[in-house]
């Protein structure tokens, strides 16, 4: 497959969200036919096509009724800059027979996409001459490097489409959009363009305020004869090294250029650079789009240029489609060896249905430190939805102080410095939530957040890791808090508000603490 040039960019295309590009691109000099069983769906799809057309494309919309209203519904930053509207008048069959002459007279189009919208009864009247008219259009389109998409709508579209099956030599694309109860079925009989030539394909779609979207995985295809030996790289990953390699190795100065090429690859190796954790959200969206569009055979590699990735960042990137993440400091020879090691692999991990919740889970709570129990539970409520879509967003630790040590006094030994790390006390128990803490690093984290070793202050601690464990503990905390408020449990004034910091020193003998501030009650001690 050749590297793309401006001539092969998408321009105006069938812009169904997550539709594989080779099923959406329309080539110049070609005729495409698309049928929809409902008029409203036809116009919704046309509006989606117009909204996603590149600004440099030229589009003319032709319909039996005035179609100019579709342009007015677009946002100011959507659609092509050169947009025209025309209305078919008189007998539809006659109007279509002389369509190319009328267009030459009033528009003289060159390199323009023409979208012709027709009701099924008008198209039915054309059937006896449709082969002749389409052949005439196809020759005219080739001479003027134009593209024509005919959209026919109505309840009889599927029946009428049977008359087109023998016209695959004239029609470069033939597809049907059919509503099936709560979902839509998009059937492509065949579709040819500069990227590929595809036969029968069926996809399930949904319709929302954002238009039509593909809801099922991209159909698998054999990749043995495609671009499996191609490497597409962001220049930064080479650390300034000149690349003297085979023709199938390509380097791009910008990530956007690399992304554009990758969106037309099927089994190539794509290497993206990452220099800061702030780039993770954009990279996650990029990976998800590529994986969703291009399928499991594409190898998507992230090379960390500086040590910046957290465990949670890595999990999000993998859930969004990354095949391999190469850590910072990896020498170039080892970097190339790692690229070779993933050749022939396919992405087998479950791809996240929506990257937005995953990306949201990267943001720590906008709070830290010691909280009252009510505020602590409110903060955890904002974390709970993240656990449903994430491997882990943090750990909840339940600590029971040693006899004679109150939770408030133990809590004064906490030093929570990271955003999202919070703590509270309730009924003599200390609760600590550490955002983005790996479960296997909890013991290390506990040593870091307490001035004294936590084993000296607590007889027991439990670590809640999974969503179910955290949910269960939150429910138990709410129950305890309810008893406190109802007066059926002992209320420590600090249960509902943050504690006042205290200062302690350590006495290892007998595992006890001795207060420096003698005016506050603490462990009893014998007189000297």
JOSULRA-V335638 format. One record per residue. N is the residue number from 0. D_CENTER is the distance of its C-alpha to the mean C-alpha in whole Angstrom. Layout:
n:N d_center:D_CENTER
n:N d_center:D_CENTER
This chain:
n:0 d_center:26
n:1 d_center:27
n:2 d_center:25
n:3 d_center:24
n:4 d_center:26
n:5 d_center:26
n:6 d_center:28
n:7 d_center:25
n:8 d_center:22
n:9 d_center:21
n:10 d_center:23
n:11 d_center:23
n:12 d_center:21
n:13 d_center:20
n:14 d_center:17
n:15 d_center:15
n:16 d_center:12
n:17 d_center:10
n:18 d_center:14
n:19 d_center:15
n:20 d_center:17
n:21 d_center:20
n:22 d_center:20
n:23 d_center:20
n:24 d_center:22
n:25 d_center:25
n:26 d_center:28
n:27 d_center:31
n:28 d_center:34
n:29 d_center:33
n:30 d_center:33
n:31 d_center:30
n:32 d_center:31
n:33 d_center:28
n:34 d_center:29
n:35 d_center:28
n:36 d_center:30
n:37 d_center:30
n:38 d_center:30
n:39 d_center:28
n:40 d_center:25
n:41 d_center:27
n:42 d_center:27
n:43 d_center:23
n:44 d_center:22
n:45 d_center:24
n:46 d_center:23
n:47 d_center:19
n:48 d_center:21
n:49 d_center:23
n:50 d_center:20
n:51 d_center:18
n:52 d_center:21
n:53 d_center:22
n:54 d_center:24
n:55 d_center:27
n:56 d_center:27
n:57 d_center:30
n:58 d_center:30
n:59 d_center:32
n:60 d_center:32
n:61 d_center:35
n:62 d_center:36
n:63 d_center:39
n:64 d_center:38
n:65 d_center:37
n:66 d_center:33
n:67 d_center:33
n:68 d_center:32
n:69 d_center:28
n:70 d_center:28
n:71 d_center:29
n:72 d_center:26
n:73 d_center:24
n:74 d_center:23
n:75 d_center:25
n:76 d_center:22
n:77 d_center:21
n:78 d_center:23
n:79 d_center:26
n:80 d_center:28
n:81 d_center:31
n:82 d_center:31
n:83 d_center:34
n:84 d_center:35
n:85 d_center:38
n:86 d_center:39
n:87 d_center:41
n:88 d_center:45
n:89 d_center:48
n:90 d_center:47
n:91 d_center:44
n:92 d_center:45
n:93 d_center:47
n:94 d_center:45
n:95 d_center:42
n:96 d_center:45
n:97 d_center:46
n:98 d_center:42
n:99 d_center:42
n:100 d_center:46
n:101 d_center:45
n:102 d_center:42
n:103 d_center:44
n:104 d_center:46
n:105 d_center:44
n:106 d_center:41
n:107 d_center:42
n:108 d_center:38
n:109 d_center:37
n:110 d_center:33
n:111 d_center:32
n:112 d_center:30
n:113 d_center:32
n:114 d_center:30
n:115 d_center:33
n:116 d_center:33
n:117 d_center:35
n:118 d_center:36
n:119 d_center:37
n:120 d_center:41
n:121 d_center:41
n:122 d_center:40
n:123 d_center:42
n:124 d_center:45
n:125 d_center:44
n:126 d_center:44
n:127 d_center:47
n:128 d_center:46
n:129 d_center:43
n:130 d_center:43
n:131 d_center:45
n:132 d_center:43
n:133 d_center:40
n:134 d_center:42
n:135 d_center:43
n:136 d_center:40
n:137 d_center:38
n:138 d_center:41
n:139 d_center:41
n:140 d_center:37
n:141 d_center:38
n:142 d_center:41
n:143 d_center:39
n:144 d_center:35
n:145 d_center:34
n:146 d_center:31
n:147 d_center:32
n:148 d_center:30
n:149 d_center:32
n:150 d_center:30
n:151 d_center:32
n:152 d_center:32
n:153 d_center:34
n:154 d_center:35
n:155 d_center:37
n:156 d_center:34
n:157 d_center:34
n:158 d_center:38
n:159 d_center:38
n:160 d_center:35
n:161 d_center:38
n:162 d_center:40
n:163 d_center:37
n:164 d_center:37
n:165 d_center:39
n:166 d_center:38
n:167 d_center:35
n:168 d_center:38
n:169 d_center:37
n:170 d_center:34
n:171 d_center:31
n:172 d_center:29
n:173 d_center:29
n:174 d_center:27
n:175 d_center:27
n:176 d_center:25
n:177 d_center:26
n:178 d_center:26
n:179 d_center:26
n:180 d_center:27
n:181 d_center:23
n:182 d_center:21
n:183 d_center:22
n:184 d_center:23
n:185 d_center:22
n:186 d_center:25
n:187 d_center:25
n:188 d_center:29
n:189 d_center:28
n:190 d_center:26
n:191 d_center:28
n:192 d_center:27
n:193 d_center:27
n:194 d_center:24
n:195 d_center:25
n:196 d_center:27
n:197 d_center:26
n:198 d_center:28
n:199 d_center:27
n:200 d_center:24
n:201 d_center:23
n:202 d_center:19
n:203 d_center:18
n:204 d_center:17
n:205 d_center:17
n:206 d_center:18
n:207 d_center:17
n:208 d_center:17
n:209 d_center:15
n:210 d_center:16
n:211 d_center:16
n:212 d_center:13
n:213 d_center:13
n:214 d_center:13
n:215 d_center:14
n:216 d_center:14
n:217 d_center:15
n:218 d_center:19
n:219 d_center:20
n:220 d_center:23
n:221 d_center:25
n:222 d_center:24
n:223 d_center:28
n:224 d_center:29
n:225 d_center:26
n:226 d_center:24
n:227 d_center:24
n:228 d_center:27
n:229 d_center:25
n:230 d_center:23
n:231 d_center:21
n:232 d_center:21
n:233 d_center:21
n:234 d_center:24
n:235 d_center:24
n:236 d_center:23
n:237 d_center:27
n:238 d_center:29
n:239 d_center:31
n:240 d_center:32
n:241 d_center:33
n:242 d_center:32
n:243 d_center:35
n:244 d_center:33
n:245 d_center:33
n:246 d_center:32
n:247 d_center:28
n:248 d_center:27
n:249 d_center:26
n:250 d_center:25
n:251 d_center:23
n:252 d_center:24
n:253 d_center:21
n:254 d_center:17
n:255 d_center:16
n:256 d_center:19
n:257 d_center:18
n:258 d_center:14
n:259 d_center:16
n:260 d_center:18
n:261 d_center:16
n:262 d_center:14
n:263 d_center:18
n:264 d_center:18
n:265 d_center:19
n:266 d_center:20
n:267 d_center:20
n:268 d_center:20
n:269 d_center:17
n:270 d_center:18
n:271 d_center:16
n:272 d_center:18
n:273 d_center:17
n:274 d_center:20
n:275 d_center:19
n:276 d_center:17
n:277 d_center:16
n:278 d_center:14
n:279 d_center:12
n:280 d_center:9
n:281 d_center:9
n:282 d_center:9
n:283 d_center:6
n:284 d_center:4
n:285 d_center:7
n:286 d_center:7
n:287 d_center:5
n:288 d_center:6
n:289 d_center:9
n:290 d_center:9
n:291 d_center:9
n:292 d_center:11
n:293 d_center:14
n:294 d_center:14
n:295 d_center:15
n:296 d_center:18
n:297 d_center:16
n:298 d_center:17
n:299 d_center:14
n:300 d_center:16
n:301 d_center:16
n:302 d_center:20
n:303 d_center:20
n:304 d_center:23
n:305 d_center:24
n:306 d_center:24
n:307 d_center:21
n:308 d_center:19
n:309 d_center:19
n:310 d_center:19
n:311 d_center:16
n:312 d_center:14
n:313 d_center:15
n:314 d_center:14
n:315 d_center:10
n:316 d_center:10
n:317 d_center:12
n:318 d_center:10
n:319 d_center:7
n:320 d_center:9
n:321 d_center:12
n:322 d_center:16
n:323 d_center:18
n:324 d_center:18
n:325 d_center:21
n:326 d_center:23
n:327 d_center:25
n:328 d_center:28
n:329 d_center:28
n:330 d_center:31
n:331 d_center:30
n:332 d_center:32
n:333 d_center:30
n:334 d_center:27
n:335 d_center:28
n:336 d_center:29
n:337 d_center:26
n:338 d_center:24
n:339 d_center:27
n:340 d_center:27
n:341 d_center:23
n:342 d_center:25
n:343 d_center:25
n:344 d_center:22
n:345 d_center:19
n:346 d_center:16
n:347 d_center:17
n:348 d_center:15
n:349 d_center:13
n:350 d_center:10
n:351 d_center:8
n:352 d_center:8
n:353 d_center:5
n:354 d_center:3
n:355 d_center:6
n:356 d_center:9
n:357 d_center:8
n:358 d_center:8
n:359 d_center:11
n:360 d_center:13
n:361 d_center:14
n:362 d_center:16
n:363 d_center:19
n:364 d_center:22
n:365 d_center:23
n:366 d_center:27
n:367 d_center:29
n:368 d_center:32
n:369 d_center:35
n:370 d_center:34
n:371 d_center:36
n:372 d_center:35
n:373 d_center:34
n:374 d_center:32
n:375 d_center:30
n:376 d_center:30
n:377 d_center:28
n:378 d_center:26
n:379 d_center:25
n:380 d_center:24
n:381 d_center:21
n:382 d_center:20
n:383 d_center:20
n:384 d_center:17
n:385 d_center:15
n:386 d_center:17
n:387 d_center:16
n:388 d_center:13
n:389 d_center:14
n:390 d_center:16
n:391 d_center:18
n:392 d_center:18
n:393 d_center:22
n:394 d_center:25
n:395 d_center:28
n:396 d_center:32
n:397 d_center:35
n:398 d_center:38
n:399 d_center:42
n:400 d_center:44
n:401 d_center:47
n:402 d_center:50
n:403 d_center:52
n:404 d_center:49
n:405 d_center:47
n:406 d_center:43
n:407 d_center:43
n:408 d_center:45
n:409 d_center:43
n:410 d_center:40
n:411 d_center:42
n:412 d_center:41
n:413 d_center:38
n:414 d_center:36
n:415 d_center:32
n:416 d_center:31
n:417 d_center:27
n:418 d_center:25
n:419 d_center:24
n:420 d_center:27
n:421 d_center:29
n:422 d_center:33
n:423 d_center:35
n:424 d_center:38
n:425 d_center:39
n:426 d_center:43
n:427 d_center:44
n:428 d_center:40
n:429 d_center:38
n:430 d_center:34
n:431 d_center:32
n:432 d_center:28
n:433 d_center:26
n:434 d_center:23
n:435 d_center:21
n:436 d_center:24
n:437 d_center:24
n:438 d_center:26
n:439 d_center:29
n:440 d_center:29
n:441 d_center:30
n:442 d_center:34
n:443 d_center:33
n:444 d_center:31
n:445 d_center:34
n:446 d_center:37
n:447 d_center:35
n:448 d_center:35
n:449 d_center:38
n:450 d_center:41
n:451 d_center:43
n:452 d_center:42
n:453 d_center:41
n:454 d_center:43
n:455 d_center:46
n:456 d_center:45
n:457 d_center:43
n:458 d_center:45
n:459 d_center:41
n:460 d_center:38
n:461 d_center:35
n:462 d_center:31
n:463 d_center:29
n:464 d_center:25
n:465 d_center:24
n:466 d_center:22
n:467 d_center:26
n:468 d_center:28
n:469 d_center:26
n:470 d_center:27
n:471 d_center:30
n:472 d_center:31
n:473 d_center:30
n:474 d_center:32
n:475 d_center:35
n:476 d_center:35
n:477 d_center:35
n:478 d_center:38
n:479 d_center:40
n:480 d_center:39
n:481 d_center:40
n:482 d_center:43
n:483 d_center:44
n:484 d_center:44
n:485 d_center:46
n:486 d_center:48
n:487 d_center:49
n:488 d_center:47
n:489 d_center:49
n:490 d_center:47
n:491 d_center:46
n:492 d_center:46
n:493 d_center:43
n:494 d_center:41
n:495 d_center:40
n:496 d_center:40
n:497 d_center:39
n:498 d_center:42
n:499 d_center:44
n:500 d_center:44
n:501 d_center:47
n:502 d_center:48
n:503 d_center:49
n:504 d_center:50
n:505 d_center:50
n:506 d_center:53
n:507 d_center:52
n:508 d_center:55
n:509 d_center:55
n:510 d_center:51
n:511 d_center:52
n:512 d_center:51
n:513 d_center:54
n:514 d_center:53
n:515 d_center:54
n:516 d_center:54
n:517 d_center:57
n:518 d_center:57
n:519 d_center:54
n:520 d_center:55
n:521 d_center:54
n:522 d_center:55
n:523 d_center:59
n:524 d_center:61
n:525 d_center:64
n:526 d_center:67
n:527 d_center:68
